[in-house]
Amino acid sequence: MGKYQSSFQSTAERFLMLLKTNGPQSATALAKELGITSEGARLHLLKLQEEGFVTANSASKGVGRPTQLWSLTEIANRRFPDTHATLTVQLIKAIEEVSGPEALDKVLFAREKMSSYKYEIALSGLPSLEEKINKFAEIRTNEGYLAEWKKEDDGGYFLIENHCPICDAARACQSICNSELQAIRKIFGDDVAVNRVDHVLEGDRRCAYHIIPVAEKVS
């Protein structure tokens, strides 16, 4: 499995990173991941809760006591890259207001072409789909998407983006998400099927893409 390398160093930041990338977790699960005691994890989580970074909810899993799951608050999510969100949203609205929706579509199409070209250059020369996915995840992580990937037993892959640095812009103009998907499809070519299976704008915690060679695609 390909995974980004975290630049978060403090224990508190590592807690936030794990909750960002893995979603809601119990104190026990976090403790195991970080190599500390469950009690130590709870103390850290309570401190983060006091600071407004995490919140806890009970989840029932069959017989027994409910499990307390910890997750990030909106304040914590703001600690991750936003790629100048306010300016981007303002520019989107200005283009649409001054020049109309068609002009905005042309701008998005031009951005899509530029992105595809940049990624295609970076991935050129890599012989296998897995190597391309690994490199693409690395590039997307550097762009703030906290990307990772995993391989399925049937030869397919999942590309997972744990953070969306352009989320505000995408909410202001949802065509951006479609443009992103088309760019990803283009760089992997016609021999590969790419489908978005999780989408932040539809309420999911992250965006995720299912990537499979066309020959292995189930019709």
VOTORMAR-393894 format. One record per residue (C-alpha): residue in three letters; chain; x, z, y. Coordinates in Angstrom, 2 decimals, padded with zeros to 5 digits, always signed. Example, Ala and Ser with C-alpha at 12.3 -4.5 7.8 and 13.67 -1.06 7.14 Angstrom:
% VOTORMAR-393894
{rest: ALA; kette: A; c1: +012.30; c3: +007.80; c2: -004.50};
{rest: SER; kette: A; c1: +013.67; c3: +007.14; c2: -001.06};
***
This chain:
% VOTORMAR-393894
{rest: MET; kette: A; c1: +000.00; c3: +000.00; c2: +000.00};
{rest: GLY; kette: A; c1: +001.32; c3: -000.92; c2: +003.43};
{rest: LYS; kette: A; c1: +000.97; c3: +001.80; c2: +006.04};
{rest: TYR; kette: A; c1: +002.09; c3: +002.23; c2: +009.61};
{rest: GLN; kette: A; c1: +004.71; c3: +004.81; c2: +010.50};
{rest: SER; kette: A; c1: +003.35; c3: +007.54; c2: +012.73};
{rest: SER; kette: A; c1: +005.19; c3: +008.38; c2: +015.95};
{rest: PHE; kette: A; c1: +003.23; c3: +011.66; c2: +016.20};
{rest: GLN; kette: A; c1: +005.69; c3: +014.50; c2: +015.62};
{rest: SER; kette: A; c1: +004.05; c3: +017.89; c2: +016.22};
{rest: THR; kette: A; c1: +001.86; c3: +019.51; c2: +013.58};
{rest: ALA; kette: A; c1: -001.17; c3: +019.27; c2: +015.86};
{rest: GLU; kette: A; c1: -000.58; c3: +015.57; c2: +016.43};
{rest: ARG; kette: A; c1: -000.17; c3: +015.01; c2: +012.69};
{rest: PHE; kette: A; c1: -003.57; c3: +016.63; c2: +012.13};
{rest: LEU; kette: A; c1: -005.13; c3: +014.27; c2: +014.68};
{rest: MET; kette: A; c1: -003.41; c3: +011.25; c2: +013.13};
{rest: LEU; kette: A; c1: -004.65; c3: +012.12; c2: +009.64};
{rest: LEU; kette: A; c1: -008.22; c3: +012.55; c2: +010.87};
{rest: LYS; kette: A; c1: -007.96; c3: +009.28; c2: +012.76};
{rest: THR; kette: A; c1: -006.69; c3: +007.30; c2: +009.80};
{rest: ASN; kette: A; c1: -008.53; c3: +009.01; c2: +006.93};
{rest: GLY; kette: A; c1: -011.76; c3: +010.07; c2: +008.59};
{rest: PRO; kette: A; c1: -013.40; c3: +013.50; c2: +008.17};
{rest: GLN; kette: A; c1: -011.34; c3: +015.79; c2: +005.95};
{rest: SER; kette: A; c1: -011.51; c3: +019.33; c2: +004.61};
{rest: ALA; kette: A; c1: -008.88; c3: +021.87; c2: +005.57};
{rest: THR; kette: A; c1: -007.71; c3: +021.88; c2: +001.95};
{rest: ALA; kette: A; c1: -007.19; c3: +018.11; c2: +001.91};
{rest: LEU; kette: A; c1: -005.30; c3: +018.22; c2: +005.21};
{rest: ALA; kette: A; c1: -003.16; c3: +021.09; c2: +003.98};
{rest: LYS; kette: A; c1: -002.19; c3: +019.15; c2: +000.86};
{rest: GLU; kette: A; c1: -001.28; c3: +016.09; c2: +002.92};
{rest: LEU; kette: A; c1: +000.84; c3: +018.11; c2: +005.35};
{rest: GLY; kette: A; c1: +002.44; c3: +020.40; c2: +002.77};
{rest: ILE; kette: A; c1: +001.11; c3: +023.64; c2: +004.23};
{rest: THR; kette: A; c1: -001.29; c3: +026.34; c2: +003.04};
{rest: SER; kette: A; c1: -005.04; c3: +025.94; c2: +003.38};
{rest: GLU; kette: A; c1: -005.15; c3: +029.03; c2: +005.59};
{rest: GLY; kette: A; c1: -002.44; c3: +027.57; c2: +007.81};
{rest: ALA; kette: A; c1: -004.44; c3: +024.34; c2: +008.10};
{rest: ARG; kette: A; c1: -007.57; c3: +026.27; c2: +009.08};
{rest: LEU; kette: A; c1: -005.71; c3: +028.12; c2: +011.82};
{rest: HIS; kette: A; c1: -004.39; c3: +024.85; c2: +013.25};
{rest: LEU; kette: A; c1: -007.86; c3: +023.31; c2: +013.08};
{rest: LEU; kette: A; c1: -009.47; c3: +026.28; c2: +014.83};
{rest: LYS; kette: A; c1: -006.94; c3: +025.98; c2: +017.63};
{rest: LEU; kette: A; c1: -007.61; c3: +022.23; c2: +017.94};
{rest: GLN; kette: A; c1: -011.33; c3: +023.01; c2: +017.95};
{rest: GLU; kette: A; c1: -010.86; c3: +025.45; c2: +020.84};
{rest: GLU; kette: A; c1: -009.02; c3: +022.72; c2: +022.74};
{rest: GLY; kette: A; c1: -011.90; c3: +020.29; c2: +022.13};
{rest: PHE; kette: A; c1: -010.02; c3: +017.89; c2: +019.85};
{rest: VAL; kette: A; c1: -011.84; c3: +018.43; c2: +016.54};
{rest: THR; kette: A; c1: -015.27; c3: +019.46; c2: +015.34};
{rest: ALA; kette: A; c1: -016.52; c3: +020.72; c2: +011.98};
{rest: ASN; kette: A; c1: -019.63; c3: +019.82; c2: +009.98};
{rest: SER; kette: A; c1: -020.83; c3: +021.04; c2: +006.60};
{rest: ALA; kette: A; c1: -021.23; c3: +018.49; c2: +003.81};
{rest: SER; kette: A; c1: -023.01; c3: +019.34; c2: +000.56};
{rest: LYS; kette: A; c1: -021.55; c3: +017.85; c2: -002.61};
{rest: GLY; kette: A; c1: -023.80; c3: +018.86; c2: -005.49};
{rest: VAL; kette: A; c1: -023.74; c3: +022.42; c2: -006.81};
{rest: GLY; kette: A; c1: -021.73; c3: +025.01; c2: -004.92};
{rest: ARG; kette: A; c1: -020.98; c3: +025.93; c2: -001.36};
{rest: PRO; kette: A; c1: -021.01; c3: +023.14; c2: +001.25};
{rest: THR; kette: A; c1: -017.61; c3: +021.77; c2: +002.24};
{rest: GLN; kette: A; c1: -016.56; c3: +021.99; c2: +005.87};
{rest: LEU; kette: A; c1: -015.30; c3: +018.60; c2: +007.05};
{rest: TRP; kette: A; c1: -013.27; c3: +018.23; c2: +010.23};
{rest: SER; kette: A; c1: -013.36; c3: +015.15; c2: +012.44};
{rest: LEU; kette: A; c1: -012.10; c3: +013.98; c2: +015.83};
{rest: THR; kette: A; c1: -014.02; c3: +014.39; c2: +019.07};
{rest: GLU; kette: A; c1: -014.21; c3: +011.71; c2: +021.76};
{rest: ILE; kette: A; c1: -011.59; c3: +013.64; c2: +023.72};
{rest: ALA; kette: A; c1: -009.17; c3: +013.32; c2: +020.79};
{rest: ASN; kette: A; c1: -009.91; c3: +009.61; c2: +020.40};
{rest: ARG; kette: A; c1: -008.86; c3: +009.09; c2: +024.00};
{rest: ARG; kette: A; c1: -005.33; c3: +010.16; c2: +023.05};
{rest: PHE; kette: A; c1: -004.92; c3: +006.84; c2: +021.24};
{rest: PRO; kette: A; c1: -004.07; c3: +003.54; c2: +023.01};
{rest: ASP; kette: A; c1: -006.80; c3: +001.96; c2: +025.12};
{rest: THR; kette: A; c1: -004.91; c3: -001.12; c2: +026.39};
{rest: HIS; kette: A; c1: -005.95; c3: -000.72; c2: +030.00};
{rest: ALA; kette: A; c1: -009.62; c3: -000.61; c2: +029.07};
{rest: THR; kette: A; c1: -011.06; c3: -000.22; c2: +032.55};
{rest: LEU; kette: A; c1: -009.21; c3: -003.19; c2: +034.00};
{rest: THR; kette: A; c1: -010.12; c3: -005.38; c2: +031.03};
{rest: VAL; kette: A; c1: -013.82; c3: -004.58; c2: +031.30};
{rest: GLN; kette: A; c1: -013.75; c3: -005.27; c2: +035.03};
{rest: LEU; kette: A; c1: -012.12; c3: -008.65; c2: +034.47};
{rest: ILE; kette: A; c1: -014.66; c3: -009.61; c2: +031.81};
{rest: LYS; kette: A; c1: -017.55; c3: -008.77; c2: +034.08};
{rest: ALA; kette: A; c1: -015.93; c3: -010.53; c2: +037.04};
{rest: ILE; kette: A; c1: -015.38; c3: -013.78; c2: +035.11};
{rest: GLU; kette: A; c1: -018.95; c3: -013.79; c2: +033.84};
{rest: GLU; kette: A; c1: -020.40; c3: -012.99; c2: +037.27};
{rest: VAL; kette: A; c1: -018.29; c3: -015.47; c2: +039.24};
{rest: SER; kette: A; c1: -018.09; c3: -018.36; c2: +036.77};
{rest: GLY; kette: A; c1: -020.85; c3: -017.74; c2: +034.24};
{rest: PRO; kette: A; c1: -021.03; c3: -017.13; c2: +030.46};
{rest: GLU; kette: A; c1: -019.60; c3: -020.55; c2: +029.58};
{rest: ALA; kette: A; c1: -016.44; c3: -019.83; c2: +031.56};
{rest: LEU; kette: A; c1: -016.07; c3: -016.50; c2: +029.77};
{rest: ASP; kette: A; c1: -016.44; c3: -018.26; c2: +026.41};
{rest: LYS; kette: A; c1: -013.65; c3: -020.66; c2: +027.40};
{rest: VAL; kette: A; c1: -011.39; c3: -017.76; c2: +028.34};
{rest: LEU; kette: A; c1: -012.07; c3: -016.04; c2: +025.01};
{rest: PHE; kette: A; c1: -011.39; c3: -019.27; c2: +023.12};
{rest: ALA; kette: A; c1: -008.08; c3: -019.68; c2: +024.96};
{rest: ARG; kette: A; c1: -007.17; c3: -016.07; c2: +024.10};
{rest: GLU; kette: A; c1: -008.07; c3: -016.72; c2: +020.47};
{rest: LYS; kette: A; c1: -005.74; c3: -019.74; c2: +020.36};
{rest: MET; kette: A; c1: -002.91; c3: -017.79; c2: +021.98};
{rest: SER; kette: A; c1: -003.33; c3: -014.90; c2: +019.55};
{rest: SER; kette: A; c1: -003.49; c3: -017.18; c2: +016.53};
{rest: TYR; kette: A; c1: -000.36; c3: -019.03; c2: +017.62};
{rest: LYS; kette: A; c1: +001.56; c3: -015.80; c2: +018.17};
{rest: TYR; kette: A; c1: +000.60; c3: -014.45; c2: +014.75};
{rest: GLU; kette: A; c1: +001.24; c3: -017.76; c2: +012.98};
{rest: ILE; kette: A; c1: +004.77; c3: -017.89; c2: +014.39};
{rest: ALA; kette: A; c1: +005.44; c3: -014.32; c2: +013.26};
{rest: LEU; kette: A; c1: +004.09; c3: -014.99; c2: +009.76};
{rest: SER; kette: A; c1: +005.66; c3: -018.41; c2: +009.28};
{rest: GLY; kette: A; c1: +008.15; c3: -018.59; c2: +006.42};
{rest: LEU; kette: A; c1: +006.62; c3: -015.69; c2: +004.50};
{rest: PRO; kette: A; c1: +005.89; c3: -017.07; c2: +001.01};
{rest: SER; kette: A; c1: +003.14; c3: -014.76; c2: -000.25};
{rest: LEU; kette: A; c1: -000.22; c3: -013.59; c2: +001.05};
{rest: GLU; kette: A; c1: +000.82; c3: -009.98; c2: +000.54};
{rest: GLU; kette: A; c1: +003.92; c3: -010.40; c2: +002.69};
{rest: LYS; kette: A; c1: +001.82; c3: -012.01; c2: +005.41};
{rest: ILE; kette: A; c1: -000.72; c3: -009.20; c2: +005.34};
{rest: ASN; kette: A; c1: +002.06; c3: -006.63; c2: +005.49};
{rest: LYS; kette: A; c1: +003.66; c3: -008.33; c2: +008.49};
{rest: PHE; kette: A; c1: +000.32; c3: -008.79; c2: +010.22};
{rest: ALA; kette: A; c1: -000.49; c3: -005.08; c2: +009.77};
{rest: GLU; kette: A; c1: +002.89; c3: -004.23; c2: +011.28};
{rest: ILE; kette: A; c1: +002.21; c3: -006.41; c2: +014.32};
{rest: ARG; kette: A; c1: -001.28; c3: -004.99; c2: +014.78};
{rest: THR; kette: A; c1: +000.06; c3: -001.45; c2: +014.59};
{rest: ASN; kette: A; c1: +002.53; c3: -002.26; c2: +017.35};
{rest: GLU; kette: A; c1: -000.46; c3: -003.49; c2: +019.36};
{rest: GLY; kette: A; c1: -002.20; c3: -000.15; c2: +018.94};
{rest: TYR; kette: A; c1: -004.53; c3: -000.85; c2: +015.99};
{rest: LEU; kette: A; c1: -002.91; c3: +001.64; c2: +013.57};
{rest: ALA; kette: A; c1: -003.24; c3: -000.92; c2: +010.81};
{rest: GLU; kette: A; c1: -002.61; c3: -000.51; c2: +007.11};
{rest: TRP; kette: A; c1: -003.47; c3: -002.45; c2: +003.98};
{rest: LYS; kette: A; c1: -004.13; c3: -001.90; c2: +000.31};
{rest: LYS; kette: A; c1: -004.32; c3: -004.17; c2: -002.68};
{rest: GLU; kette: A; c1: -007.25; c3: -004.35; c2: -005.09};
{rest: ASP; kette: A; c1: -006.87; c3: -004.66; c2: -008.84};
{rest: ASP; kette: A; c1: -008.52; c3: -008.10; c2: -008.75};
{rest: GLY; kette: A; c1: -005.91; c3: -009.53; c2: -006.37};
{rest: GLY; kette: A; c1: -007.80; c3: -009.07; c2: -003.12};
{rest: TYR; kette: A; c1: -006.72; c3: -006.96; c2: -000.18};
{rest: PHE; kette: A; c1: -008.20; c3: -004.70; c2: +002.46};
{rest: LEU; kette: A; c1: -006.74; c3: -004.74; c2: +005.96};
{rest: ILE; kette: A; c1: -007.76; c3: -001.55; c2: +007.75};
{rest: GLU; kette: A; c1: -007.50; c3: -000.95; c2: +011.49};
{rest: ASN; kette: A; c1: -007.89; c3: +002.75; c2: +012.18};
{rest: HIS; kette: A; c1: -008.03; c3: +002.40; c2: +015.94};
{rest: CYS; kette: A; c1: -009.44; c3: -000.25; c2: +018.29};
{rest: PRO; kette: A; c1: -007.41; c3: -000.41; c2: +021.51};
{rest: ILE; kette: A; c1: -009.83; c3: -002.99; c2: +022.95};
{rest: CYS; kette: A; c1: -013.04; c3: -001.15; c2: +022.05};
{rest: ASP; kette: A; c1: -014.32; c3: -000.78; c2: +025.62};
{rest: ALA; kette: A; c1: -013.77; c3: -004.47; c2: +026.27};
{rest: ALA; kette: A; c1: -015.48; c3: -005.38; c2: +022.99};
{rest: ARG; kette: A; c1: -018.50; c3: -003.28; c2: +023.92};
{rest: ALA; kette: A; c1: -018.69; c3: -005.09; c2: +027.26};
{rest: CYS; kette: A; c1: -018.40; c3: -008.48; c2: +025.55};
{rest: GLN; kette: A; c1: -019.11; c3: -008.54; c2: +021.83};
{rest: SER; kette: A; c1: -017.90; c3: -012.13; c2: +021.59};
{rest: ILE; kette: A; c1: -014.40; c3: -010.62; c2: +021.63};
{rest: CYS; kette: A; c1: -014.96; c3: -009.23; c2: +018.12};
{rest: ASN; kette: A; c1: -016.03; c3: -012.61; c2: +016.81};
{rest: SER; kette: A; c1: -013.00; c3: -014.18; c2: +018.47};
{rest: GLU; kette: A; c1: -010.74; c3: -011.59; c2: +016.79};
{rest: LEU; kette: A; c1: -012.25; c3: -012.40; c2: +013.39};
{rest: GLN; kette: A; c1: -011.81; c3: -016.14; c2: +013.90};
{rest: ALA; kette: A; c1: -008.18; c3: -015.65; c2: +014.91};
{rest: ILE; kette: A; c1: -007.48; c3: -013.63; c2: +011.77};
{rest: ARG; kette: A; c1: -009.16; c3: -016.24; c2: +009.61};
{rest: LYS; kette: A; c1: -007.12; c3: -018.99; c2: +011.20};
{rest: ILE; kette: A; c1: -003.73; c3: -017.37; c2: +010.65};
{rest: PHE; kette: A; c1: -004.36; c3: -016.85; c2: +006.92};
{rest: GLY; kette: A; c1: -005.63; c3: -020.41; c2: +006.49};
{rest: ASP; kette: A; c1: -008.35; c3: -022.18; c2: +004.56};
{rest: ASP; kette: A; c1: -007.08; c3: -020.95; c2: +001.20};
{rest: VAL; kette: A; c1: -007.99; c3: -017.36; c2: +002.08};
{rest: ALA; kette: A; c1: -011.40; c3: -015.82; c2: +002.77};
{rest: VAL; kette: A; c1: -011.51; c3: -013.08; c2: +005.42};
{rest: ASN; kette: A; c1: -014.66; c3: -011.01; c2: +005.92};
{rest: ARG; kette: A; c1: -015.17; c3: -007.98; c2: +008.15};
{rest: VAL; kette: A; c1: -016.63; c3: -005.17; c2: +006.04};
{rest: ASP; kette: A; c1: -016.44; c3: -002.28; c2: +008.53};
{rest: HIS; kette: A; c1: -017.01; c3: -002.62; c2: +012.25};
{rest: VAL; kette: A; c1: -016.59; c3: +000.02; c2: +014.94};
{rest: LEU; kette: A; c1: -019.28; c3: -001.54; c2: +017.10};
{rest: GLU; kette: A; c1: -021.75; c3: -001.15; c2: +014.24};
{rest: GLY; kette: A; c1: -021.06; c3: +002.56; c2: +014.00};
{rest: ASP; kette: A; c1: -018.23; c3: +002.56; c2: +011.47};
{rest: ARG; kette: A; c1: -015.19; c3: +004.76; c2: +011.97};
{rest: ARG; kette: A; c1: -012.82; c3: +001.80; c2: +011.85};
{rest: CYS; kette: A; c1: -012.67; c3: -001.97; c2: +011.44};
{rest: ALA; kette: A; c1: -011.75; c3: -003.29; c2: +008.01};
{rest: TYR; kette: A; c1: -011.35; c3: -006.76; c2: +006.56};
{rest: HIS; kette: A; c1: -011.62; c3: -007.95; c2: +002.97};
{rest: ILE; kette: A; c1: -009.04; c3: -010.66; c2: +002.30};
{rest: ILE; kette: A; c1: -009.07; c3: -012.70; c2: -000.89};
{rest: PRO; kette: A; c1: -007.66; c3: -016.07; c2: -002.00};
{rest: VAL; kette: A; c1: -010.48; c3: -018.63; c2: -002.10};
{rest: ALA; kette: A; c1: -009.77; c3: -019.41; c2: -005.75};
{rest: GLU; kette: A; c1: -010.60; c3: -015.76; c2: -006.56};
{rest: LYS; kette: A; c1: -013.65; c3: -015.56; c2: -004.31};
{rest: VAL; kette: A; c1: -016.87; c3: -014.74; c2: -006.11};
{rest: SER; kette: A; c1: -019.59; c3: -017.16; c2: -005.02};
***
